[in-house]
Each structure stands twice: as structure tokens, then as C-alpha cells.
Amino acid sequence: MDRGEFRSPEKRRGRRCRVLSVVAVLLLIIVVAVVLGLVLRQGTNFKSTFIDRCEQFAGYNCEKIWDAFEKAYVGRDPCEVPMEAYDPFIAAAHFKPACGRMMFWSKTKDLVHDFTEKKDCFLTLEDTLLGSVVDGLTWCGKEGSSETFTTGCPGWTDCENNTVRSFWNRASAAFADVACGDVTAMLNGSITTPFNSASIFASIEVKRFNSSRVKNLNVVLVTQKDFVTNCTNASLKNLQKELDAGIKYNCKEVAESQIHECSSDPQKPCGSCW
């Protein structure tokens, strides 16, 4: 500026506004980039976990299984994913029945998996590729998006056909469909209704036990010192009624401490645990 010239206050304010506008736009771009990066990282981390777990099982094409799994929910309303959407995944992640070794459970998840981790005589859904790849995880898609999200997803009871609930319903049905020989179920004897009609075990799995394959259902009713339920419980009578004709039923009350002690002793055979 030459000597004697001056800027008017209006020009100075106009320049300041333009600078502030540029700064605001840059900040918005940065925020959008960070959020987008976090979303993409969510999907990448979820897929990485899925693939890593899948590769623990020999003889499977894990990328093909991932593609079948992802197509069930990506781009869909997370409350509008029916069980059947996971049919291609079930077909891709097929497994051979483990006759005489299949273990079902209700309200005893931690105890069951502690037991099967230490003893190789039983197999739960979560011990197979079907359940292992997403055990303990949350995921969903969103309409108009090709990404997998791990936050902002509906909870188990928020809507009936949510992404996670439909998966476990479908995987549980597939696991029960191939149950054969002697089947074991570990139920909780510390609650008043060990066979709850709303549970997956009652509403899906038991209903799919077929007497042409399943010979016996052995219920292990886990008790603690102050247990409130025994094998004469009314809900267990309902369980017997639900069984396909021809399937024999047995129930035994077993202390949780006995199961822990047995599973921790490699010298004890599984048959002595209850």
C-alpha cells in the first residue's frame, strides 16, 4: 500500500470473513475424513478378525465365506435382516456332524466354553467355524452403504430381525439340524426356568432335533450351593414334551464346582464329570 492510502473497515471485515470461511471448510473436510477413516477401519478390523478366526479351521476358503457372510447384511436396514439372509454363509461354512459330542447350552455360556476349551470331548456351536468367526462380536450394515459397522448397531432386543440376532438364530438352527447320536445340553440350575421358551435352545434348537438322528438328550443341570432348581422343574417337563417322539431324555443335577474340578484335571475322562 502506498503512503497515504488506507483500507476501509468494510474491506478488512470482508477479508476476515473469507479467511474464517476457508478455515471452517478445511476443518469440516478434516472432520469428515477422520470419521470416514474410523468407519473404514471398523470394517477392516472386523473383517480381519473374521478371516483370522476362519483360518484356524483347515479346508475352508475364508474369503469366499466372508463374501457370503457380508452379503447377508451390507446395504440393508440392520433391523430387516431375516435368518434366511445367512443361508449362503451357512452353505459355505458347512461342517461335518460330531455325533455324540454336540453340546448345547442356555444361560451357561462361560462355564460351557471353559469346559470345552479344556476337554476335547464336546463341541459347541462357538467351537465350530460357524460360530467361532463372530463369537462375542457386534456388526451391521446400513442402507446405502457398502461398509460393515461395529457401532451404532441395534441391540439384541431392539428389533426381531436385527443383524446379530438373525445370525445366531440361523447358525443355531444349522447346528441343531445336524445333531446326532447322544446330545448334551448344559442348563442353568440357579434360575427358576432353566428351559426358557424365549431362549434359542427352546425356540429353535430343541424343535429341530430329529429322532431319526438324535437318540438321547442328556441334560446337565448346573447347580451351585444355593441352587433353586432341580430335575423335577416344570420347565424341564415342558422340554420333555417338546422333544421329537423317540428321543430319550435324561437329566442330572451337577455342581458347578464339580465341573470346574473335572475339566481342570487332564487325567479325568469326560464321563466322570457328571
N, C-alpha and C positions, 0 to 999 in steps of 0.2 A: 504494500500500500504506500503510495506516495505521500510525502509530508503534506499535511493539510486535509487529507481525505479521512473519512470515518465510516464505520459500519453502523447502520441503524439497528436499534434493539430488535426490530422485527426480523432482520436478516440473521442476527445472532440466534434468536429463538428458533428460527426455521432450520438452521444448521444443526442445532442441538437436538431437535426433534428427529431429524433424519438419522443422526448418529444413534440415538436411542432406539429407533425403529430397526436399524440394522443389527444392533446388539440383541434386541428381542428376538428377531428372526433367527439369528445364529444360535441363541440359547434354545429356542424351540427345536431347531434341527438337531442339536446335541441331545436334548431330552428324548426325542423320537428315536434317534439312533441307539441310545442306551437301552430304551425299552425294547426296541426290536431285537437288539443283541441278546438281551436277557431271555426273551421269548424263544429265539432260535437256540440259545444254549439249553433251555429247558428240554426242548425236543431232542436235541443232540445227546444230552446226558441220559435221558430216558431210553433212547434207542441203544446207546452204548451199554447200559445196564442190561437191557433185554438181550442183546446179542451175546454179551459176556456170559450171562447165565445159560443161555441156549447152548453155547459151545461147550458147556460142561457135559453135555449129552452127546455121545457119538452117533454118527449115522444120520444126521439131520442137516438140511440146507437152511441155515439160520436166516439168511437174507430173504429167502422165499417165505419162510414162516413169518418174519417181520412184516413183509409186504401184505400177507394175508391178514395179519392181526391189525395193521394200521388202517386198512381199507374198511374195517368194521365201523370206525367212528370218525375218521378225519372228514372235516367239512360238514359234519352233522350236528344238529342240536344235541347237546350232551344229555338231554332228558328224553330223547327219542331214538335210542339205540336198542332195538329188541334183541333178545337172546340169539335169534337166528342170524343176526349180522355177523356173529363169530363162527358160523358154520365152516367157512373156508379155512379159518385158522385151525379149528378142530381137526379138519381133514388133513391139513399139512403137518400137524404136530401129533400124528397118530402114535399110539404106543401099544405094546403087547400087554394083555391082561396078566396080572400077577396072581394067579389062582391060589387061594389060601393065605395070601399075605396082605390083602387090601384092608386098610384101616380107615374108618370114617370117624367123625368126631362132631361134637356140639358143645360149645362153651368149655372146651378143654384144650384149646389150640396150643398154648405154651407147653403144657405137660406132654401132649401127644408128640410134638416135634422134638422136644428134648429126648423123649424115649426113642423115636425112630432115628434120630441122629446118632444115638449110642448103640442101638441094636438094629441089626440089618434084617430082622425077621418080618417087619411090617412096612407097608408103603402107603403114605397118604397122598392125596391129590397134589399137595405142595411139594412132594418129593419127586414128582414126575415133571417132565418138561412142560406139560400143560399148565401146571400151577406155579412152578418154580420161577418162570420168567418174569412174573409180575407180582409175586407174593410181597405184601406189605407196601405196594406202590399205589399211587393215585394218578390217573391220566384222563384226558378227554379231548375232544375236538371242539371246534366252533364253526357255525355256519359261515361259509365264505372264506374259510381259512384252510390251508393245507398243512398246518402245523399241529404238533402234539403239545398239549398244555398239561402242566402238573400242578398248577394253582388255579383257583377260581372255578374248580370243577364242583358239580353238585355232590352233596354227601349221600351216604347210603340210603337214608330215608327221605331225601328231598324230593325224589320223583322215582316212580317204579322202574322205568326203563332207562336209568342212568348208566353211563358207560361202564363203570366198575361193577355195579350190581348185576347187570346183564351178563358180563363176562363170567363172574363166579357162578351164576346160575347155570350158564351153558356148560362151563367146564365141569361143574359138579355133576350135571346130567350125563356128560360123556364118561366120566369116571365111574358113575354108578351103572351105566349101561353095560360095562364090561366086567362088572363084579362077578366073581365065580368061586365055587367051592365054599369053604368056610370064610365068612366075612365077619370082621370085628368092628364094633363101634364103641368108642370111649366117650361116655356121657358124664355129666356133672351131677354128683350126688349131694352137692351143697346148695342146690336150689330146689324150689318146690316143684318145678316142672322140668325134669331133665329131658323129656321128649316134648319140645315145644312145637306146636303146629305151624308157627311162623318161621321156624328155622329152615335152613337149606336142607338139613338132614331129613326133616319131616316132610317138607313141602315138595322136595324134588328127589332126593336120593332114594329114600325108602320106597317111594312109589315106582321106582324104576328097577328094583330088584326083581329078577325073574326067576321063578322056581326051576326053569329048565337049566339054569346056570348056577344059581345060588342054592346051596344045600342047607347051610346053617347061618344064623345071625347070632353072634356071641356078644352080648352087651357087657362091657366092663364099666360098672357104675363106680366112679371115683369118689371116695368119701374122705372126709377129714375128721378130726377128733369130735367136733360137734356137728356131725352131719344131720341133715334134715330129711333125707330121702333114703328109701331102700328099694329093693327089687319088687316090692308089692305096690309101688306108687301107681296111682290111677293113670298117669300119662303113659307109663310103660305098658299098661293094659291096652291103651289105645295103639301103641306101637305094634303089639302083637296082632291086633285087628287089622292094621294097615298092611301087614306082610302078605305077599302073594301066597295062596294056598300051596302047601307043600314045602315051605321053608320052615325049618325047625328053629325054635327060639330058646336061647339060654341067657340068664342074667346072673352076674356075680358081683357082689359088693367088695371092692378092693381099696384099701387105704392108700392115699396118695404117697405117703412115706414109704410104703412097700414097693410101689412102682419106681420111685426115685432110687431106692436102695438096690433094687434088682437091675435097673438099667445102668447103674454105675459099676456093676460087678461083671466084668467080661467073662467070668467063669460060669455065670448062671445062664442057663438056657431060657429062652423067652417063655417057654411053657410054665416055668416056675414063678413067673412074675404075677400070675393071678390064677 
